Amino acid sequence: MTVIPRDQHPISRKDISDNALKVLYRLNNSGFQAYLVGGGVRDLLLGKKPKDFDIATNATPEDVRRLFRNSRLVGRRFRLAHIMFGPEVIEVATFRGSHEDHEISDNNQSQQAQSGMLLRDNIFGSIEEDAIRRDFTLNSLYYGVDDFAVRDYVGGLADLKAGIIRLIGDPETRYREDPVRMLRAIRFASKLDMQIAPETAEPISRLAPLLRNIPSARLFEESLKLLQTGQGYKTYKLMCRHQLLEPLFPLIASKMTEQHDTPMERMLDQVLKNTDYRINKEMRVNPAFLFAAMLWYPLIEHAEKLVQESGLSYYDSFSMAMNDILDEQCRTIAIPKRITTTMRDIWLLQQRLPKRQGRRANKLLEHPKFRAAFDLLELRANVQRNPDLEALASWWADFQASNNTQQRSMVSELGQAPVRRRPRPRKRPRHPNAKPASRQENTHE
């Protein structure tokens, strides 16, 4: 263990959440060891503002529950305590121990799949054991409020200074224990602008299929962390390099080309760059728009295939294709219904945006998802370099910026909408023995 005293590191209590400090002091005063650990310590050492603060302690989850009435125990795979302070949640984990050094009689304590993945990890141990059970060296630094020192058991500080993402222990074993660590390696490399150590990077492409064993709900949360934290474009490129796109987005990965210059690939580049820009400017982003744009070209390709195979109208084929694409995508990433509903709205509006005659343009403008649909239309026009789409996007941009009189003029210049005549109902053939109805008896006249 290396101890870095207060005068040799930049961490100050004024940069730590008051609630996290409250938890640390109460655990210490109750006779337990407690340390700030993980991304919070890492970010403070890098001069960044941590997103959250996690604490490691030798107190069991039940001990934490007794000390903090505002806490609840969560998780089966990893039992944790969440201490709620209004909107802020302080996560408290008990030091993890080595599975090899403990006699295990309960599957709720420890359970491992044949692939090597840990299904349960509730063996508790010492801080030294906990340090080598963590994933990356730069996440295994401990800060204590008793002496304000940082403790480093695995060379994390040296890797942090060198800008290296390094797994603790044998990389293949650690990836098999939890395949999501492969995604975390990519995410940290992008987020922190660091390099993945060669021995940490080498097994990723080979072991990427292990991600299929991860619950789709967990992969949805991971996908948001990968693509919606301000470094989505760089992360996406790293995922492609390490063969991690296919386990998460098989519909997209199957259509990638060596030239990377198809409309779908240009769409991916542009939508991720736009998302990064908005996040870094502290503007709102919507995962529904991101997923709708990413899956647009697989959607229309499938719709066109259904038209040819089924003989259905394009509208009906498009509706069937939406169901098929969302079902297929949700097998790997469980996108919640509230998001898929918005995705459907954005997609369906692409069919309506060219139809602007009469009152249609104003009705479309009032649609709650119009702006997202218009943004997708602009993206399509840019990546397809299609003059008709560019003209349509330009028309809608002008229409939104115009007053009522100008809007009426723009619509009138389009001409009248074709009148759709309702087909007249076919008359039933009269039975040969039926008597003709009198005018008084025929109530439909």
Disulfide bonds with the S-S distance in Angstrom:
none
